[in-house]
Amino acid sequence: MTPDHDVIIIGGGHNGLVTAGYLAEAGLDVLLLERRDFLGGACVTEELFPGYRFSACSYICHLLQNKVIEELELRKHGFEVYHLDPSRFQPYPDGSRLLVWDDVERTQEEISRFSRRDAENFPKWLDFWKRAASIIYPYFLTTPPTISQIAERLRGTDDEMFFDRLLTVSVKDVLTEFFESEVMQGAYAQAQDAGDLNAPGSAWAYTFIKCGNFTKPENNGIVKGGMGGITQAMAASARARGATLQTDATIDHIVVEDGTACGVALADGTEIRSRIVVSNADPKRTFLKLVPREHLSPNFVKSTTRLKTNAAYLKFHAALNDLPDFSAYFNGDFDPRYLSEIKICPSIEYYERSWEDAKRGEPSRAPVIEVQIPSVYDPTMAPAGHHVMSIWVLYAPVHLREGTWDERRQEVGEALIDTLSAYAPNLRDIIVDWSLFTPIDLERRVGLTDGNIRHLDIVASQFLAQRPLGGWAHYRTPIANLYLCGAGTHPGGEVTGAPGHNAAAVILSDWSNAGD
């Protein structure tokens, strides 16, 4: 049968839109199909309550690649960022506080109230992570390297031994090496998907996040109009390059004939043919639900089933009629923009309790929470004088040991309000309405298996040339003409545009070679 299009892309998340833009720019006939009635996937702005607009899932722009921004002309299509300074406010139960500024010396002044040694070590801490990130950042917009390829590149340099240590050291080891105060250890406790601060190699996988060191300030911060400002710009760019973007299109399965992907079948029975199919869905959803099982080997299916999607999070949203009252932490020296990003994590022990609770299948009794109030920069997000507040919660069990998320959503949301109210006592009085997205909600809304925001956990076994699987890390799949372009591929999650960029490059290379 004659194909209807050169390329069909499944899923209108940001990487699917990036892939669409690059392929259309190269002259291919591209059709992108999105299940929901709007584009953006997990990178969207939604009016969850009348008049209040939220970045419903992803919430900060810190890794979006400058090359993608420039080549797809995203600023021309409305992309704009408010750079945050300070980048974070951290209150502590004893009434002390920490502000993290762009100016390192100003941040050191804040830290010196807790520990002069920690203040002196702060630049060394920053240098450690920039050095670590510099090892993998050159590969962000390439196909992924193996560990041995990185080691070969570093052999004989000053980074050779540093890299050897980085592969095995834990985040907690690094934290306690640089900081002695409980305050600073809590401020920078973070293991992302590894969860366990003590896990050997947890620092290596966390290096991915630290590649934000190389993001230009003008591309780092809160997106004007919410995170949907990114994907709306990407969609406009893709359309301008000739791509067709269709919403309300649910894929039933990928059509495979003689081991080759040749289109998709929609839930309403419509079949659309193409020469190439690109899935922006996560690897588990792609191979376990969209590809008919008979077209994959049992070993490949087994390996896909075992992919780790263990790290789960919660997303809480609240409409507010005023700002939370953190005035006790500022002694009159207060700017509302200090509240744009807030972290609650008093100590390493607090962080560890959050992860351990989640591992046991329980809602955390010590939730590590990252609060964002974007309306202090962007008044378009809420009615005049009002605000929107979102909370990213580390961690949550994918499946609860007792009850279901639907049964316990209200209880867990109330507990989060109580946790933050201990720091901002007026919080309950100013909440107009609130909602809590649990892992099952994120799966239902965005199509993320197990609610996994990065499609697969970014851990050492699912990083670089092992993402998503060893032997299948270059965006191709066991099905000919079927490619992956989402966060389950290298370099990983967050709003980077890198998987979409890299997948497009591989597809265009294969397309060119096939033409030859």
NORFENNOR-V782934 format. One record per residue. SS is DSSP state (hx for helix, st for strand, lp for the rest). OMEGA is omega in whole degrees, -180 to 180 (* if undefined). NEAR is the number of other C-alpha atoms within 8 Angstrom. Layout:
BEGIN
SS | OMEGA | NEAR
SS | OMEGA | NEAR
END
This chain:
BEGIN
lp | 179 | 3
lp | 179 | 4
lp | 175 | 10
lp | -177 | 7
st | 171 | 11
st | -172 | 11
st | 167 | 13
st | 177 | 15
st | -180 | 15
st | 175 | 14
lp | -177 | 13
lp | 171 | 16
st | -169 | 13
hx | 180 | 16
hx | 175 | 16
hx | 179 | 17
hx | 177 | 15
hx | 179 | 15
hx | 179 | 13
hx | -179 | 14
hx | -178 | 16
hx | -178 | 12
hx | 177 | 12
hx | 177 | 14
hx | -180 | 9
lp | 175 | 7
lp | 179 | 6
lp | 176 | 9
lp | -171 | 10
st | 172 | 15
st | 175 | 13
st | -178 | 16
st | -178 | 15
lp | -178 | 16
lp | -176 | 10
lp | -178 | 9
lp | 173 | 7
lp | -177 | 7
lp | 172 | 13
st | -180 | 12
lp | 180 | 10
lp | -179 | 11
lp | -172 | 17
lp | 169 | 16
st | -178 | 13
st | 175 | 8
st | -174 | 9
st | 174 | 7
st | -175 | 8
lp | 178 | 5
lp | -177 | 8
st | -175 | 13
st | -173 | 13
st | 163 | 13
st | -163 | 13
lp | 180 | 12
lp | 176 | 8
lp | -169 | 11
lp | -178 | 11
lp | 178 | 9
st | -178 | 13
lp | -179 | 10
lp | 179 | 12
lp | -170 | 13
lp | -179 | 10
hx | 180 | 9
hx | 179 | 6
hx | 179 | 13
hx | -176 | 11
hx | -176 | 9
hx | 177 | 7
lp | 175 | 12
lp | -175 | 10
lp | 179 | 14
lp | 176 | 10
lp | -177 | 6
lp | 169 | 11
lp | 180 | 9
lp | -180 | 12
lp | -175 | 9
st | 169 | 12
st | 177 | 11
lp | -174 | 10
lp | 174 | 9
lp | 9 | 9
lp | -180 | 10
lp | -179 | 11
st | 171 | 14
st | 180 | 14
st | 176 | 12
st | 180 | 13
lp | -176 | 12
lp | -178 | 8
lp | 179 | 4
lp | 176 | 8
lp | -178 | 8
st | 176 | 9
st | 171 | 9
st | 180 | 12
st | -175 | 11
lp | 171 | 11
lp | 179 | 8
lp | -176 | 6
hx | -179 | 8
hx | 178 | 6
hx | 176 | 8
hx | 178 | 12
hx | 177 | 11
hx | 177 | 9
hx | -176 | 11
hx | -175 | 13
hx | 176 | 11
lp | 180 | 7
lp | -177 | 9
lp | 176 | 10
hx | 179 | 9
hx | 180 | 9
hx | 178 | 15
hx | 179 | 11
hx | -177 | 9
hx | -175 | 10
hx | 177 | 10
hx | 178 | 8
hx | 175 | 9
hx | 179 | 9
hx | -180 | 8
hx | 179 | 8
hx | -176 | 8
hx | 176 | 10
hx | 178 | 11
hx | 179 | 8
hx | -178 | 12
hx | -178 | 13
hx | 179 | 9
hx | -177 | 9
hx | -175 | 11
hx | 179 | 8
lp | -178 | 8
lp | -176 | 9
lp | -175 | 11
lp | 175 | 9
lp | 168 | 7
lp | -169 | 10
lp | 176 | 12
lp | 168 | 9
lp | 175 | 9
hx | -178 | 7
hx | 178 | 6
hx | 176 | 8
hx | -180 | 10
hx | 180 | 10
hx | 179 | 7
hx | -175 | 6
hx | -175 | 10
lp | 179 | 8
lp | 178 | 5
lp | 178 | 6
lp | -177 | 7
hx | -175 | 8
hx | -179 | 11
hx | 177 | 7
hx | 180 | 8
hx | 178 | 11
hx | -180 | 8
hx | -177 | 8
hx | -177 | 11
lp | -173 | 10
lp | -174 | 11
lp | 177 | 14
lp | 176 | 13
hx | -179 | 15
hx | 177 | 9
hx | -179 | 9
hx | 179 | 10
hx | -175 | 11
hx | 175 | 9
hx | -174 | 7
hx | -173 | 11
lp | 178 | 11
lp | -175 | 11
lp | 177 | 9
hx | -179 | 9
hx | -177 | 10
hx | 176 | 12
hx | 177 | 14
hx | -178 | 13
hx | -174 | 11
lp | 174 | 7
lp | -180 | 14
lp | 177 | 7
lp | -180 | 12
hx | -171 | 7
hx | 177 | 9
hx | 176 | 13
lp | -176 | 10
lp | 179 | 9
lp | -178 | 13
lp | -174 | 9
lp | 175 | 10
lp | -179 | 9
lp | -179 | 13
hx | 177 | 18
hx | -179 | 15
hx | -179 | 12
hx | 179 | 12
hx | 178 | 10
lp | 178 | 12
lp | -178 | 10
hx | -176 | 7
hx | 174 | 11
hx | 171 | 14
hx | 175 | 8
hx | -174 | 7
hx | 175 | 5
lp | 179 | 13
lp | -179 | 7
hx | -178 | 7
hx | 178 | 8
hx | -173 | 13
lp | 178 | 15
st | -180 | 13
st | -178 | 14
st | 177 | 14
lp | -178 | 11
lp | -179 | 10
lp | -176 | 14
lp | 174 | 17
hx | 176 | 12
hx | 178 | 15
hx | -174 | 12
hx | 174 | 15
hx | 177 | 12
hx | 178 | 13
hx | 179 | 15
hx | 179 | 12
hx | 179 | 9
hx | -179 | 13
hx | 178 | 17
hx | -180 | 11
hx | 180 | 7
lp | 173 | 9
lp | 179 | 10
lp | 173 | 14
st | -177 | 9
st | -175 | 11
st | 177 | 9
lp | -178 | 11
lp | -178 | 10
lp | -178 | 11
lp | 179 | 10
st | 173 | 12
st | 177 | 9
st | 175 | 11
st | -180 | 13
st | -180 | 10
st | 178 | 13
st | 180 | 7
lp | 177 | 4
lp | -177 | 8
st | 175 | 10
st | -178 | 15
st | 176 | 15
st | 180 | 15
st | 171 | 14
st | -180 | 13
st | -179 | 12
lp | 180 | 9
lp | 178 | 4
lp | 179 | 6
lp | 176 | 7
st | 179 | 8
st | -175 | 9
st | 177 | 12
st | 177 | 13
st | -177 | 12
st | 173 | 13
st | 179 | 16
st | 180 | 12
st | 172 | 15
lp | 173 | 15
lp | -180 | 12
lp | -176 | 14
hx | 180 | 11
hx | 180 | 11
hx | -178 | 11
hx | -171 | 11
hx | -178 | 12
hx | -178 | 12
hx | -174 | 9
hx | 177 | 11
st | 177 | 13
lp | -169 | 12
hx | -175 | 8
hx | -178 | 5
hx | -180 | 9
lp | 179 | 11
lp | 178 | 7
hx | -179 | 6
hx | 179 | 6
hx | 178 | 8
hx | 179 | 12
hx | 179 | 8
hx | 179 | 9
hx | 180 | 12
hx | -176 | 8
lp | 177 | 6
lp | -173 | 9
lp | 171 | 6
lp | -172 | 11
lp | -176 | 10
lp | -179 | 13
st | -174 | 15
st | 174 | 14
st | 175 | 14
st | -178 | 13
st | 178 | 13
st | 178 | 13
st | 169 | 12
st | -175 | 14
st | 175 | 13
lp | 177 | 10
lp | 176 | 8
lp | 170 | 8
lp | -174 | 9
lp | 174 | 9
lp | -172 | 8
hx | -179 | 8
hx | -178 | 7
hx | -171 | 9
lp | 177 | 8
lp | 176 | 7
lp | 179 | 5
lp | -170 | 5
lp | 173 | 8
lp | -179 | 5
hx | -179 | 7
hx | 174 | 7
hx | -174 | 12
hx | -178 | 11
lp | 178 | 16
st | -178 | 12
st | 176 | 12
st | 174 | 13
st | 176 | 10
lp | -172 | 15
lp | -173 | 11
lp | 173 | 13
hx | -177 | 11
hx | 178 | 6
hx | 179 | 13
hx | -178 | 14
hx | 178 | 10
hx | -180 | 11
hx | -180 | 15
hx | -178 | 14
hx | 177 | 8
hx | -179 | 13
hx | 178 | 13
hx | 179 | 8
lp | -180 | 8
lp | -177 | 13
lp | 171 | 12
lp | -174 | 11
lp | 173 | 12
lp | 178 | 7
lp | -174 | 8
lp | 170 | 14
st | -175 | 13
st | 176 | 11
st | -173 | 11
st | 174 | 12
st | 174 | 12
lp | -173 | 12
hx | -177 | 12
hx | 175 | 12
hx | 174 | 11
lp | -171 | 8
lp | -177 | 9
hx | 179 | 10
hx | -175 | 7
hx | -175 | 15
lp | 175 | 13
lp | -178 | 10
lp | 179 | 5
lp | -180 | 7
lp | -177 | 11
st | 171 | 18
st | -180 | 16
st | 175 | 12
st | -180 | 12
st | 173 | 12
st | -171 | 11
st | 174 | 13
st | 3 | 12
st | 176 | 16
st | 174 | 17
lp | 174 | 16
lp | 178 | 12
lp | -179 | 7
lp | 177 | 11
lp | 179 | 7
lp | 179 | 6
lp | 179 | 7
lp | 178 | 8
hx | 178 | 10
hx | -180 | 5
hx | -170 | 7
hx | -177 | 9
hx | -177 | 10
hx | -180 | 8
hx | -177 | 7
hx | 176 | 9
hx | 178 | 11
hx | 179 | 8
hx | 177 | 8
hx | 177 | 9
hx | 178 | 10
hx | -179 | 8
hx | -178 | 9
hx | 179 | 9
hx | 177 | 11
lp | 179 | 8
lp | -180 | 10
lp | -167 | 10
lp | -179 | 9
lp | -169 | 9
hx | -177 | 12
hx | -178 | 8
hx | -174 | 5
hx | 180 | 11
st | 176 | 11
st | 178 | 8
st | 179 | 8
st | 175 | 9
st | 179 | 8
st | 174 | 11
st | 178 | 10
lp | 178 | 12
hx | -180 | 15
hx | 176 | 11
hx | 179 | 9
hx | 176 | 14
hx | -179 | 13
hx | -174 | 8
hx | -169 | 6
hx | -179 | 8
lp | -179 | 9
lp | 179 | 14
hx | -178 | 11
hx | -178 | 12
hx | -173 | 15
lp | -172 | 17
lp | 180 | 10
lp | -179 | 11
lp | 173 | 14
lp | 176 | 14
lp | 171 | 13
lp | 177 | 13
lp | -172 | 10
hx | -177 | 9
hx | -179 | 6
hx | -173 | 13
lp | 178 | 14
hx | -173 | 11
hx | 176 | 16
hx | -176 | 13
lp | -1 | 16
lp | -179 | 15
lp | 174 | 11
lp | -178 | 8
lp | -179 | 6
lp | -175 | 12
lp | -175 | 16
lp | 172 | 11
lp | 174 | 12
st | -178 | 11
lp | 177 | 9
lp | 177 | 7
lp | 179 | 11
st | 178 | 9
lp | 171 | 11
st | -177 | 14
st | 171 | 13
st | 178 | 14
lp | -173 | 18
lp | -175 | 15
lp | 176 | 16
lp | 175 | 14
lp | 179 | 14
lp | 1 | 17
lp | 177 | 13
lp | -175 | 13
lp | -170 | 11
lp | 180 | 9
lp | -177 | 11
lp | -172 | 9
lp | -175 | 12
hx | 178 | 14
hx | 179 | 16
hx | 177 | 15
hx | -176 | 14
hx | 179 | 13
hx | 179 | 14
hx | 180 | 12
hx | 179 | 8
hx | -180 | 10
hx | -179 | 9
hx | 177 | 10
hx | 179 | 8
hx | 179 | 8
hx | 180 | 8
hx | -179 | 8
hx | 178 | 7
hx | 179 | 6
hx | 178 | 5
lp | * | 4
END
